[in-house]
Amino acid sequence: MPSNYDAIIIGAGHNGLVTAAYLAKAGYRVLVLERRELVGGCCITEELWPGFKVSTAAYVNSLLRPEIIRDLELKKYGFEMLPRSPSSFTPFPDGRYLMMGPDKEMTHNEIAKFSKKDAEAYPKYEDMLTRVADFLEPMLTQTPPNPFSMSLGNLWQLGKMGWNFKAMGQAVAGEAVEILTGAARPILDRWFESEQLKATIATDAVIGAFAPPSHPGTAYVLFHHVMGECNGVRGVWGYVRGGMGTVSNSIASAAKSYGAEIRTNADVGKILVKDGYAYGVALKDGTEFLASRVISGADAHVTFVKLMDAKDLPADFLSAINRIDYSSATVKINVAVDRPPQFKCLPGEGIGPQHHGTMHICPDQDYIEHAYDDAKYGRWSRNPMIECTMATALDNTLAPPGKHIVSMFVQYAPYHLKDTTWEVEKDKFADRVFDIVEEYAPGFKSSVLHRIVIPPPDMERMWGITGGNIMQGSMSLSNMASFRPVAGYANYRTPVKGLYMCGAATHPGGGVMGACGLNAAREILRDG
Ligand SMILES: Cc1cc2nc3c(=O)[nH]c(=O)nc-3n(C[C@H](O)[C@H](O)[C@H](O)COP(=O)(O)OP(=O)(O)OC[C@H]3O[C@@H](n4cnc5c(N)ncnc54)[C@H](O)[C@@H]3O)c2cc1C
């Protein structure tokens, strides 16, 4: 069949764009088709209200792979990180607060306000995480081995992993296994005694996951959040100047500079398959584009269930795809305010260090467990865990002078509510969140100029993510590495020849990392 393109990429999420850029750089004729009017998927900046440029979905960065920034020369296209220091601030109901960040002395003194023992233990805990990260991080940009294949390459890779695991040493290796499979809470309970510190750290263990910190699998979510870096400093999260859309726009610019073609408002309705080979796509309006390879950056449910005929896929593969967990946990609330929130426990005016990082409302680990209890019975959490960030504290390009954007990531919020719908509940939920913030920061409610409340079904509708799952599928062990998206297909290939996957549905999963797109491009180029 004559092809106009060497590769068609479905979806201009940042991963699809990374794949497009690497393939175009290698000389492929590449077409990217994006259903929305802008590129970026969940990594976007939108002017939601005049003068306010909002990172509507993802809001902080650390995970984006440094090799991608370098290879694609993203700084040339406007990519710039703004490191956050301090990186977190947790106010407590008793009027105290905990501030933490890359400044080790400040963090030590802050933790010591609650426990001298914890202040001493914290650097050792960070060292332990660093040693586990040294083992795991290289795997982010490797294709996972297939445990069901006896090929020499696979056996070699598995053997190398075993060797690197051994090199961690017995003590750290035990902790590594617990981090990969276990719950965050017992780990934190063993390392620390102050609930204030544990609750602050535990928020990272559950963010985006429909699980409380006592559930197995949450330790990995915690760990996933420490594997990145900001300007070369590991574990530090930052804002991106101009909002998260700058990440996607800079990758798109790089891809275009290598010759890739990107079309927006191009909603793919079908992947075209004949005799077991993918040969193109048809848009919902019927327009067809042909290519010798089709690469999907959409999630596995969208790719295989919505865009394909079941008859073109093996039944056992499809049933594995249908078992992927897309449960969702979060509501995103973006708020424009006419002044920064001022906290009772740290009174002041204007912007202070408390506004630089993530402002957590989560007094202790039990608070998170109770918040989850509501959600597991189909209700939104009456006392939800709230993470607020205010990128405008460090980036004056996002809002009119003196005004700010508060980005709230709030959980738990099940996709299906019992006996009601999100259409009915979303404003009630946001009002409850605002009431809680008001308790800690009086005056917050009267500072609000605009808000947009995005519960899971709206996330699904807006960003095409099944179930509103922010990671294109759960990040539990049964859905990670060699099992992502499903066992036997973690090498970015699919049962259909010429059809590949490149989005967060693949290893190493969700987050603005670009690693899925990078790994996919490498495998596609390997197939030639
Ligand atoms: C609310 C929210 C907050 C988050 N916060 C953070 C954060 O702060 N930091 C972080 O690192 N990560 C965060 N994440 C996760 C991160 O944003 C995602 O994991 C990541 O952006 C996924 O990128 P992707 O390119 O793999 O897929 P996506 O961003 O999902 O992109 C897939 C693209 O495919 C398009 N598409 C789907 N179907 C079709 C079709 N039929 N035709 C054409 N196009 C199609 C979609 O429109 C989309 O553009 C957040 C996610 C959400 C939703």
The ligand as a MOL file (V3000), in Angstrom:
LIG
                    3D

  0  0  0     0  0            999 V3000
M  V30 BEGIN CTAB
M  V30 COUNTS 53 58 0 0 0
M  V30 BEGIN ATOM
M  V30 1 C -4.7390 16.7420 36.3470 0
M  V30 2 C -3.3730 16.1520 36.1010 0
M  V30 3 C -2.2900 16.6060 36.8370 0
M  V30 4 C -1.0290 16.0490 36.6400 0
M  V30 5 N 0.0510 16.5890 37.3010 0
M  V30 6 C 1.2940 16.1990 36.9500 0
M  V30 7 C 2.4180 16.9470 37.3880 0
M  V30 8 O 2.2940 17.9690 38.0510 0
M  V30 9 N 3.6540 16.5120 37.0030 0
M  V30 10 C 3.8400 15.3930 36.2280 0
M  V30 11 O 4.9900 15.0350 35.9270 0
M  V30 12 N 2.7660 14.6960 35.7660 0
M  V30 13 C 1.5180 15.0930 36.0840 0
M  V30 14 N 0.4250 14.4520 35.5600 0
M  V30 15 C 0.6340 13.2690 34.7030 0
M  V30 16 C 1.1430 13.6740 33.3410 0
M  V30 17 O 0.5800 14.8960 32.9470 0
M  V30 18 C 0.7990 12.6040 32.3090 0
M  V30 19 O 1.1750 11.3270 32.7780 0
M  V30 20 C 1.5340 12.8780 31.0030 0
M  V30 21 O 1.3330 14.2140 30.5800 0
M  V30 22 C 1.0710 11.8990 29.9410 0
M  V30 23 O 1.6300 12.2720 28.7030 0
M  V30 24 P 1.4140 11.4100 27.3920 0
M  V30 25 O 2.0190 12.1460 26.2720 0
M  V30 26 O 1.8700 10.0260 27.6360 0
M  V30 27 O -0.1590 11.2870 27.2270 0
M  V30 28 P -1.3120 12.3750 27.1810 0
M  V30 29 O -0.8730 13.6350 27.7890 0
M  V30 30 O -2.5200 11.6780 27.7280 0
M  V30 31 O -1.4860 12.6420 25.6330 0
M  V30 32 C -2.2280 11.8160 24.7740 0
M  V30 33 C -2.7110 12.6750 23.6450 0
M  V30 34 O -3.4390 11.8780 22.7290 0
M  V30 35 C -4.5340 12.6340 22.2690 0
M  V30 36 N -5.5130 11.7000 21.7280 0
M  V30 37 C -6.2090 10.7440 22.4010 0
M  V30 38 N -7.0330 10.1040 21.5620 0
M  V30 39 C -6.8500 10.6520 20.3400 0
M  V30 40 C -7.4460 10.4230 19.0570 0
M  V30 41 N -8.3810 9.5000 18.8970 0
M  V30 42 N -7.0300 11.1810 18.0130 0
M  V30 43 C -6.0750 12.1240 18.1650 0
M  V30 44 N -5.5110 12.3920 19.3550 0
M  V30 45 C -5.8800 11.6550 20.4240 0
M  V30 46 C -4.9960 13.3720 23.4960 0
M  V30 47 O -5.8190 14.4740 23.1800 0
M  V30 48 C -3.6600 13.7870 24.0870 0
M  V30 49 O -3.2180 15.0030 23.5570 0
M  V30 50 C -0.8570 15.0050 35.7090 0
M  V30 51 C -1.9330 14.5640 34.9430 0
M  V30 52 C -3.1830 15.1430 35.1210 0
M  V30 53 C -4.3420 14.6850 34.2850 0
M  V30 END ATOM
M  V30 BEGIN BOND
M  V30 1 1 1 2
M  V30 2 1 2 3
M  V30 3 2 2 52
M  V30 4 2 3 4
M  V30 5 1 4 5
M  V30 6 1 4 50
M  V30 7 2 5 6
M  V30 8 1 6 7
M  V30 9 1 6 13
M  V30 10 2 7 8
M  V30 11 1 7 9
M  V30 12 1 9 10
M  V30 13 2 10 11
M  V30 14 1 10 12
M  V30 15 2 12 13
M  V30 16 1 13 14
M  V30 17 1 14 15
M  V30 18 1 14 50
M  V30 19 1 15 16
M  V30 20 1 16 17
M  V30 21 1 16 18
M  V30 22 1 18 19
M  V30 23 1 18 20
M  V30 24 1 20 21
M  V30 25 1 20 22
M  V30 26 1 22 23
M  V30 27 1 23 24
M  V30 28 2 24 25
M  V30 29 1 24 26
M  V30 30 1 24 27
M  V30 31 1 27 28
M  V30 32 2 28 29
M  V30 33 1 28 30
M  V30 34 1 28 31
M  V30 35 1 31 32
M  V30 36 1 32 33
M  V30 37 1 33 34
M  V30 38 1 33 48
M  V30 39 1 34 35
M  V30 40 1 35 36
M  V30 41 1 35 46
M  V30 42 1 36 37
M  V30 43 1 36 45
M  V30 44 2 37 38
M  V30 45 1 38 39
M  V30 46 1 39 40
M  V30 47 2 39 45
M  V30 48 1 40 41
M  V30 49 2 40 42
M  V30 50 1 42 43
M  V30 51 2 43 44
M  V30 52 1 44 45
M  V30 53 1 46 47
M  V30 54 1 46 48
M  V30 55 1 48 49
M  V30 56 2 50 51
M  V30 57 1 51 52
M  V30 58 1 52 53
M  V30 END BOND
M  V30 END CTAB
M  END
